[in-house]
């Protein structure tokens, strides 16, 4: 009964927060602040993980998060009878689906960055043959794979059936979350509108994309062992906590049966949650 009440309460709170229009989250898009609500951001992340989105929607995801929090909070509170460590344990396991979405989104952006770099190179070569944006995209569509190919096919279809190339550019600019792809489309849109030097723009964008992609790969290589150390530390902390609270009688009695131990364990649990959150933000890179 208690679990049902807690689950219902959390669902009501989340639904209330998702509908509030006067406290939105803000994202920076091309130096313009745009509103981004909790539900919209989760839907966007799930859209990038097509396999997960086939049998789950955003409300199912929220329900799973709430259930994980309630289960591990209840189990931890039943063992320790401490509120803050139990809340920390519940939050730790509840954010696992969110972290999974973040990792999938980052993998998507990494793949898209490589494909955008290939696309710019192909566009540059075809622009030398004919300085026409539609011609360059039509000839380059077979040179790319993955999610970018869907964007290009959609762009070509919009131009073919509507005849408005600006509308096709706007469609990709408004719906993509990848900064490098958005920057490419904005530059090409302005070049097509102003009849600018298409070859010169593409050559500069190609140079810039290779520099960005090279810097991304360098960062990923330099931080590989740092990430391993962070993940290993997180696992070691969890293993040591379980060892202390279940096997070592003296330590268990200190942390669970004394007020000083309760406060220390509460502080450690909060610091651990903050550390996990900061570690998850270190791995993000989109451009």
C-alpha positions as MATLAB code, in Angstrom:
seq = 'XXXXXXXXXXXXXXXXXXXXXXXXXXXXXXXXXXXXXXXXXXXXXXXXXXXXXXXXXXXXXXXXXXXXXXXXXXXXXXXXXXXXXXXXXXXXXXXXXXXXXXXXXXXXXXXXXXXXXXXXXXXXXXXXXXXXXXXXXXXXXXXXXXXXXXXXXXXXXXXXXXXXXXXXXXXXXXXXXXXXXXXXXXXXXXXXXXXXXXXXXXXXXXXXXXXXXXXXXXXXXXXXXXXXXXXXXXXXXXXXXXXXXXXXXXXXXXXXXXXXXXXXXXXXXXXXXXXXXXXXXXXXXXX';
ca = [
       0.000    0.000    0.000;
       2.850    2.399    0.886;
       4.608    1.651   -2.408;
       1.421    2.302   -4.341;
       0.897    5.652   -2.614;
       4.507    6.691   -3.226;
       4.304    5.691   -6.884;
       1.052    7.589   -7.365;
       2.510   10.664   -5.668;
       5.597   10.666   -7.860;
       3.545   10.229  -11.019;
       1.316   13.169  -10.072;
       4.342   15.359   -9.322;
       6.086   14.479  -12.588;
       2.941   15.049  -14.608;
       2.426   18.390  -12.863;
       6.004   19.481  -13.581;
       5.749   18.422  -17.226;
       2.709   20.660  -17.746;
       4.060   23.762  -16.031;
       4.790   26.470  -18.586;
       6.322   29.118  -16.377;
       9.397   27.131  -15.262;
      10.827   25.605  -18.436;
      14.368   24.408  -18.933;
      16.275   26.455  -21.477;
      18.625   25.237  -24.193;
      21.001   27.347  -26.255;
      20.389   26.859  -29.994;
      22.462   29.047  -32.331;
      22.716   31.749  -29.628;
      18.920   31.725  -29.202;
      17.342   30.523  -25.968;
      14.492   28.110  -26.591;
      12.169   26.415  -24.124;
      12.715   22.739  -23.423;
      10.377   20.886  -21.066;
      11.137   17.684  -19.202;
       8.803   15.484  -21.246;
      10.026   16.957  -24.530;
      13.663   16.321  -23.654;
      12.984   12.722  -22.684;
      10.986   12.151  -25.874;
      13.844   13.570  -27.898;
      16.365   11.278  -26.227;
      14.152    8.231  -26.721;
      13.683    9.085  -30.383;
      17.434    8.610  -30.842;
      17.245    5.094  -29.364;
      14.837    3.558  -31.851;
      15.013    0.064  -30.406;
      13.999    1.278  -26.960;
      11.280    3.562  -28.312;
       9.586    0.689  -30.159;
       8.154   -0.775  -26.954;
       8.451    2.118  -24.495;
       7.144    5.667  -24.424;
       8.230    8.509  -22.194;
       5.556    7.803  -19.578;
       6.621    4.150  -19.386;
      10.176    5.350  -18.836;
       9.083    7.660  -16.021;
       7.116    4.784  -14.461;
      10.208    2.534  -14.570;
      12.334    5.264  -12.972;
       9.807    5.753  -10.193;
       9.500    2.004   -9.562;
      13.276    1.598   -9.379;
      13.481    4.450   -6.902;
      10.710    3.035   -4.701;
      12.086   -0.510   -4.725;
      15.681    0.326   -3.852;
      14.676    3.057   -1.424;
      12.363    0.640    0.408;
      14.967   -2.130    0.461;
      17.704    0.181    1.706;
      15.461    1.777    4.328;
      14.346   -1.655    5.549;
      18.013   -2.613    6.122;
      19.484    0.648    7.421;
      16.473    2.619    8.766;
      18.284    5.754    7.534;
      16.414    8.218    5.333;
      19.169   10.072    3.454;
      21.308    7.012    2.541;
      18.143    5.213    1.450;
      17.128    8.170   -0.717;
      20.614    8.213   -2.228;
      20.457    4.503   -2.984;
      17.036    4.903   -4.602;
      18.209    7.840   -6.713;
      21.342    5.985   -7.776;
      19.419    3.093   -9.306;
      16.588    5.305  -10.560;
      18.889    7.326  -12.819;
      20.288    4.222  -14.551;
      17.696    4.387  -17.407;
      18.423    8.113  -17.827;
      22.171    7.461  -17.970;
      21.511    4.755  -20.565;
      19.632    7.273  -22.713;
      22.477    9.767  -22.324;
      25.024    7.181  -23.478;
      22.878    6.183  -26.451;
      22.422    9.834  -27.387;
      26.166   10.418  -27.186;
      26.803    7.377  -29.385;
      24.302    8.766  -31.883;
      26.052   12.140  -31.974;
      29.470   10.501  -32.382;
      28.263    8.504  -35.373;
      26.574   11.564  -36.843;
      29.747   13.669  -36.457;
      31.733   11.181  -38.536;
      29.040   11.024  -41.217;
      28.723   14.826  -41.392;
      32.472   15.068  -41.979;
      32.181   12.558  -44.835;
      29.193   14.453  -46.238;
      31.025   17.784  -46.309;
      33.948   16.194  -48.147;
      31.606   14.675  -50.717;
      29.668   17.942  -51.148;
      32.926   19.798  -51.760;
      33.994   17.398  -54.519;
      30.627   17.547  -56.295;
      30.448   21.354  -55.960;
      33.544   21.553  -58.164;
      31.573   19.721  -60.856;
      28.445   21.841  -60.482;
      27.733   24.637  -58.007;
      24.206   23.586  -57.150;
      23.187   22.592  -53.620;
      20.502   20.119  -54.653;
      22.830   18.459  -57.186;
      25.580   18.096  -54.567;
      23.223   16.519  -52.014;
      21.706   14.167  -54.592;
      25.163   12.923  -55.588;
      26.409   12.656  -51.983;
      23.485   10.791  -50.415;
      24.999    7.400  -51.264;
      28.283    8.341  -49.591;
      26.815    8.557  -46.084;
      25.203    6.003  -43.791;
      23.259    5.794  -40.559;
      21.022    8.597  -39.248;
      22.486   11.251  -41.563;
      21.225    9.413  -44.643;
      17.674    9.779  -43.333;
      18.180   13.545  -42.989;
      19.550   13.856  -46.535;
      16.805   11.737  -48.105;
      14.225   13.814  -46.255;
      15.905   17.005  -47.503;
      15.874   15.811  -51.122;
      12.239   14.735  -50.858;
      11.229   18.126  -49.421;
      12.951   19.959  -52.287;
      11.598   17.615  -54.947;
       7.945   17.764  -53.937;
       7.715   21.288  -52.515;
      10.179   23.131  -54.706;
      11.242   25.304  -51.745;
      14.833   24.618  -50.767;
      14.664   27.078  -47.856;
      11.802   25.060  -46.339;
      13.902   21.899  -46.654;
      16.836   23.582  -44.912;
      14.577   24.916  -42.144;
      13.148   21.428  -41.594;
      16.582   19.968  -40.804;
      17.785   23.015  -38.836;
      14.728   22.955  -36.574;
      14.622   19.215  -35.927;
      18.260   18.178  -35.622;
      20.057   18.455  -32.285;
      23.521   18.061  -33.748;
      25.419   21.352  -33.811;
      27.824   20.440  -36.629;
      24.981   19.376  -38.947;
      22.932   22.438  -38.031;
      25.911   24.714  -38.695;
      26.413   23.083  -42.112;
      22.778   23.563  -43.082;
      22.678   27.203  -41.940;
      25.771   28.049  -43.983;
      24.487   26.264  -47.077;
      21.075   27.900  -46.723;
      22.640   31.364  -46.599;
      24.925   30.532  -49.524;
      22.026   29.302  -51.666;
      19.904   32.334  -50.750;
      22.640   34.907  -51.409;
      24.165   33.075  -54.405;
      27.486   32.935  -52.602;
      30.674   30.995  -53.239;
      29.518   27.433  -52.567;
      32.940   25.850  -53.148;
      34.695   28.299  -50.832;
      32.123   27.807  -48.057;
      32.334   24.012  -48.314;
      36.137   24.030  -48.279;
      36.179   26.097  -45.084;
      33.497   23.919  -43.504;
      35.447   20.799  -44.479;
      38.581   22.093  -42.799;
      36.603   23.066  -39.710;
      34.820   19.692  -39.507;
      38.096   17.748  -39.679;
      39.577   19.919  -36.929;
      36.518   19.410  -34.720;
      36.374   15.680  -35.341;
      40.109   15.334  -34.707;
      39.794   17.236  -31.433;
      36.879   15.027  -30.432;
      38.891   11.860  -31.099;
      41.877   13.284  -29.201;
      39.719   14.060  -26.175;
      38.154   10.619  -26.294;
      41.596    8.977  -26.362;
      43.058   11.179  -23.620;
      40.127   10.621  -21.276;
      39.709    6.875  -21.899;
      41.694    5.752  -18.862;
      40.246    8.575  -16.773;
      36.744    7.272  -17.508;
      37.817    3.731  -16.631;
      39.217    5.006  -13.324;
      35.961    6.844  -12.558;
      33.785    3.816  -13.305;
      36.119    1.537  -11.341;
      35.970    3.919   -8.366;
      32.159    3.954   -8.448;
      32.008    0.152   -8.455;
      34.590   -0.089   -5.653;
      32.602    2.344   -3.495;
      29.435    0.280   -3.912;
      31.266   -2.995   -3.154;
      32.938   -1.542   -0.056;
      29.631   -0.138    1.179;
      27.943   -3.523    0.847;
      30.908   -5.183    2.562;
      30.879   -2.752    5.473;
      27.141   -2.868    6.089;
      26.660   -6.624    5.706;
      29.860   -8.419    6.691;
      31.820   -6.233    9.098;
      29.815   -6.279   12.337;
      31.732   -3.504   14.090;
      31.490   -1.104   11.185;
      27.819   -1.919   10.662;
      27.035   -1.187   14.280;
      28.945    2.107   14.106;
      27.251    3.401   10.949;
      23.762    2.091   11.659;
      23.451    2.264   15.440;
      25.227    5.499   16.386;
      24.167    9.043   15.564;
      27.690   10.015   14.485;
      27.848    7.059   12.115;
      24.402    7.902   10.746;
      25.461   11.445    9.918;
      28.737   10.321    8.337;
      26.972    7.727    6.202;
      24.405   10.318    5.134;
      27.114   12.777    4.070;
      29.041   10.073    2.225;
      25.921    8.978    0.349;
      25.151   12.531   -0.770;
      28.738   13.062   -1.920;
      28.586    9.789   -3.816;
      25.429   10.834   -5.691;
      26.985   14.209   -6.568;
      30.123   12.423   -7.793;
      28.142   10.060  -10.020;
      26.206   12.994  -11.476;
      29.370   14.991  -12.232;
      31.052   11.933  -13.750;
      28.087   11.420  -16.098;
      28.450   15.028  -17.322;
      32.159   14.658  -18.098;
      31.502   12.252  -20.969;
      29.175   14.596  -22.896;
      30.492   16.123  -26.128;
      28.293   17.302  -28.975;
      29.958   19.203  -31.832;
];
